[in-house]
């Protein structure tokens, strides 16, 4: 531990007194005794005074890069966020500017461009983007009452042991193996349970555990047992409620589509590869 006392900067008034006494012919030791200031401090103030005892601008370490280089670094990373500090260093070196990786990272951090893990999103092709745009244009003017009568449905898998997503713990350097800082694991996973569920804007609907591997006939049975009871439970309009499902294989199977047509439900046509548009996914 550093036991040294923090340095105390002399006030401008004391600095002026040191300069006045020196001009009157007083020696360093005399000034030191009279003002109770170390001799070395007196000598430093007298020798380093440039017409004023005030703090001059430009004190401290000089910047390694100027504003022009800083803008070039920030512009490069803003244009392509996956650019690494080594890539930027190489590009600047080709232009005749030598800057360290650490300086580049510090410059980016000061500009608010911190390194973060990228969000995972579905791989969208041209036809997917076109379908999304058509969906948005078709429903952009729908009133709030329309969305309040949509029954959102989907399946979700819950892990019985452990977590499938990334976890973080805050710990000291030598506490990695403390039990509270570890995540227990088992061989071959820990098993999982598949649920089917639904909800609307006002409340949640029925929930059912899917037994075994779900096939299209199993999916139809789940809908038959849960959709209309959920509509009544939530209080959706029996004439204008809308059924939503994604484009899972069981949902788009030919016999499932024929079964839904027989039910004569109003179905919200869902664009492919759009889990991030679905509120039940969140």
C-alpha positions in Angstrom: 0.0 0.0 0.0 1.3 3.5 -0.8 1.6 5.5 2.5 2.8 8.7 0.9 0.8 11.8 1.7 -1.1 13.3 -1.3 0.6 16.2 -2.9 -0.9 19.6 -2.0 -0.7 22.3 -4.7 0.3 25.8 -3.4 -2.2 28.5 -3.8 -1.6 31.3 -6.3 -1.3 33.8 -3.3 1.7 31.9 -1.8 3.3 31.6 -5.2 3.1 35.4 -5.6 4.6 36.0 -2.1 7.5 33.7 -3.1 8.2 35.7 -6.3 7.9 39.1 -4.4 10.4 38.0 -1.7 12.8 36.7 -4.3 12.7 40.0 -6.2 13.4 41.8 -2.9 16.6 39.8 -2.6 15.6 37.1 -0.2 17.3 33.8 -0.4 15.6 30.4 -1.0 16.1 29.3 2.6 14.8 32.5 4.1 11.7 32.4 1.9 11.3 28.7 2.9 11.4 29.5 6.7 9.1 32.6 6.4 6.4 30.9 4.3 6.9 27.3 5.7 7.4 25.9 2.2 10.1 23.4 1.3 13.2 24.9 -0.3 12.9 22.7 -3.3 9.4 24.0 -3.9 10.6 27.6 -3.6 13.3 27.0 -6.1 11.0 25.2 -8.5 8.4 28.1 -8.5 11.1 30.7 -9.0 12.9 28.9 -11.8 9.8 27.7 -13.6 7.8 31.0 -13.6 7.1 32.3 -17.1 5.7 35.8 -16.3 2.9 34.4 -14.2 2.4 32.0 -11.3 -1.0 30.8 -12.6 -1.3 27.2 -14.1 -0.5 27.4 -17.7 -2.6 25.5 -20.4 -1.0 22.5 -21.9 0.3 21.0 -18.7 0.5 17.2 -18.6 1.4 14.6 -21.1 0.9 15.5 -24.8 -1.7 13.6 -26.8 -0.3 10.9 -29.1 -2.9 11.6 -31.7 -4.5 14.8 -32.9 -8.2 15.4 -33.7 -7.8 14.6 -37.3 -6.4 11.1 -36.6 -9.1 10.6 -33.9 -11.9 11.4 -36.3 -10.3 9.0 -38.8 -10.3 6.2 -36.2 -13.8 6.8 -35.0 -15.1 7.1 -38.6 -13.4 3.8 -39.6 -15.0 1.8 -36.7 -18.4 3.5 -37.1 -18.5 2.5 -40.7 -17.5 -1.1 -40.0 -18.0 -2.0 -36.3 -16.2 -5.4 -36.6 -12.9 -3.6 -37.3 -10.3 -4.4 -34.7 -7.7 -2.1 -33.2 -5.0 -4.0 -35.0 -6.8 -3.4 -38.3 -7.0 0.3 -37.6 -3.4 0.3 -36.6 -2.4 -1.3 -39.9 -4.5 1.2 -41.9 -3.0 4.2 -40.1 0.5 2.8 -40.5 0.0 2.5 -44.3 -0.9 6.2 -44.2 2.3 7.1 -42.3 0.9 7.4 -38.8 2.1 5.1 -36.0 -0.3 4.5 -33.2 -0.4 1.7 -30.6 -3.4 -0.7 -30.2 -3.9 0.6 -26.6 -4.1 4.2 -27.8 -6.7 3.3 -30.5 -8.9 1.4 -27.9 -8.7 4.3 -25.5 -9.7 6.7 -28.3 -12.7 4.6 -29.2 -13.8 4.2 -25.5 -13.6 8.0 -25.0 -15.9 8.3 -28.1 -18.4 5.9 -26.6 -17.5 3.0 -28.9 -17.0 0.2 -26.4 -16.4 -3.4 -27.4 -19.5 -5.5 -26.9 -20.8 -8.9 -27.9 -22.9 -8.6 -31.1 -26.6 -9.5 -30.8 -27.6 -12.7 -32.6 -30.3 -12.2 -35.3 -31.7 -14.5 -37.9 -29.9 -14.6 -41.3 -32.3 -12.7 -43.5 -32.1 -13.1 -47.3 -33.7 -10.8 -49.8 -37.0 -12.6 -49.9 -37.2 -12.5 -46.1 -36.7 -8.7 -46.0 -39.3 -8.3 -48.8 -41.8 -10.3 -46.9 -41.2 -8.3 -43.7 -41.7 -5.0 -45.6 -44.9 -6.3 -47.1 -46.1 -7.4 -43.6 -45.3 -3.9 -42.2 -47.1 -2.1 -45.0 -50.1 -4.3 -44.7 -50.5 -3.8 -40.9 -49.0 -0.4 -40.2 -52.5 1.3 -40.2 -54.2 -1.4 -38.1 -55.9 0.1 -35.1 -54.9 -0.8 -31.5 -58.1 -2.8 -31.1 -56.8 -5.2 -33.8 -53.6 -6.0 -31.9 -55.5 -6.3 -28.6 -57.5 -9.1 -30.2 -54.5 -11.1 -31.5 -53.8 -14.4 -29.7 -50.0 -15.0 -29.8 -49.0 -18.6 -29.6 -45.7 -20.5 -29.6 -43.7 -23.3 -28.0 -40.7 -22.9 -25.7 -38.2 -25.3 -24.2 -37.1 -25.0 -20.6 -33.9 -26.6 -19.4 -34.3 -28.8 -16.3 -30.7 -28.4 -15.3 -28.3 -25.6 -16.0 -28.7 -22.7 -18.5 -28.3 -22.6 -22.2 -27.5 -18.9 -22.3 -24.3 -17.1 -21.3 -24.0 -16.2 -17.6 -21.6 -13.8 -15.9 -20.4 -13.5 -12.3 -18.5 -10.7 -10.6 -15.6 -12.1 -8.6 -12.1 -11.4 -7.5 -9.1 -12.7 -9.5 -8.4 -15.6 -7.1 -12.0 -16.7 -6.5 -12.8 -18.5 -9.8 -13.3 -21.9 -8.2 -15.5 -20.7 -5.3 -18.8 -22.6 -5.4 -20.8 -19.4 -5.6 -18.8 -18.4 -8.7 -19.3 -21.7 -10.7 -22.1 -23.2 -12.7 -22.6 -27.0 -12.2 -22.9 -29.2 -15.2 -23.8 -32.8 -16.0 -22.9 -35.1 -18.9 -25.2 -35.2 -22.0 -27.2 -32.1 -20.9 -29.8 -32.2 -18.2 -33.0 -32.8 -20.1 -35.7 -30.3 -21.0 -39.5 -29.8 -21.1 -41.4 -28.4 -24.1 -44.4 -26.1 -23.4 -47.0 -24.7 -25.7 -48.5 -21.3 -24.5 -50.4 -18.3 -25.6 -51.3 -14.8 -24.5 -52.9 -11.6 -25.7 -52.4 -7.9 -24.8 -54.6 -8.1 -21.7 -53.8 -11.5 -20.2 -52.2 -15.0 -20.6 -54.0 -18.0 -22.0 -53.7 -21.7 -21.5 -50.4 -23.5 -21.0 -49.8 -27.2 -21.9 -46.8 -29.5 -21.5 -45.9 -31.2 -24.8 -45.5 -35.0 -24.2 -42.7 -36.5 -26.3 -41.8 -35.4 -29.8 -44.5 -33.1 -31.2 -45.9 -34.0 -34.6 -48.4 -32.1 -36.7 -51.3 -34.2 -35.3 -50.1 -33.5 -31.7 -50.0 -29.8 -32.6 -53.5 -29.8 -33.9 -54.7 -31.5 -30.7 -53.0 -28.8 -28.6 -54.7 -26.1 -30.6 -58.1 -27.9 -30.3 -57.8 -28.1 -26.5 -56.4 -24.7 -25.8 -57.2 -22.0 -28.3 -60.9 -21.4 -27.9 -60.7 -21.8 -24.1 -58.0 -19.2 -24.1 -60.1 -16.8 -26.2 -62.9 -17.1 -23.7 -60.6 -16.9 -20.7 -58.9 -13.7 -21.9 -62.1 -12.2 -23.2 -61.2 -11.6 -26.8 -63.9 -10.6 -29.3 -65.4 -13.9 -30.6 -66.0 -12.3 -34.0 -62.8 -10.4 -34.5 -60.1 -12.3 -32.6 -57.0 -13.3 -34.7 -54.8 -16.4 -34.3 -51.0 -16.0 -34.7 -48.4 -18.7 -35.2 -44.9 -18.7 -36.6 -43.7 -20.7 -39.6 -42.5 -23.8 -37.7 -42.6 -27.1 -39.6 -45.5 -28.4 -37.5 -47.4 -25.2 -38.1 -47.0 -25.1 -41.9 -47.5 -28.8 -42.5 -50.1 -29.5 -45.2 -52.6 -31.4 -42.9 -52.2 -28.6 -40.3 -53.1 -26.0 -42.9 -56.2 -28.0 -44.0 -57.2 -28.4 -40.3 -57.0 -24.7 -39.7 -59.1 -23.9 -42.8 -61.8 -26.2 -41.5 -61.7 -24.2 -38.2 -62.3 -20.9 -40.2 -60.1 -18.9 -37.8 -58.7 -15.6 -38.9 -55.0 -16.2 -39.1 -52.3 -13.5 -39.0 -50.0 -14.3 -42.0 -46.6 -14.4 -40.5 -43.4 -13.6 -42.5 -40.7 -16.3 -42.4 -37.5 -15.9 -40.3 -39.1 -13.3 -38.0 -38.8 -14.5 -34.4 -37.7 -11.0 -33.3 -41.0 -9.6 -34.4 -43.0 -12.0 -32.2 -43.7 -10.6 -28.7 -44.0 -14.1 -27.3 -40.4 -14.8 -28.2 -39.3 -12.1 -25.7 
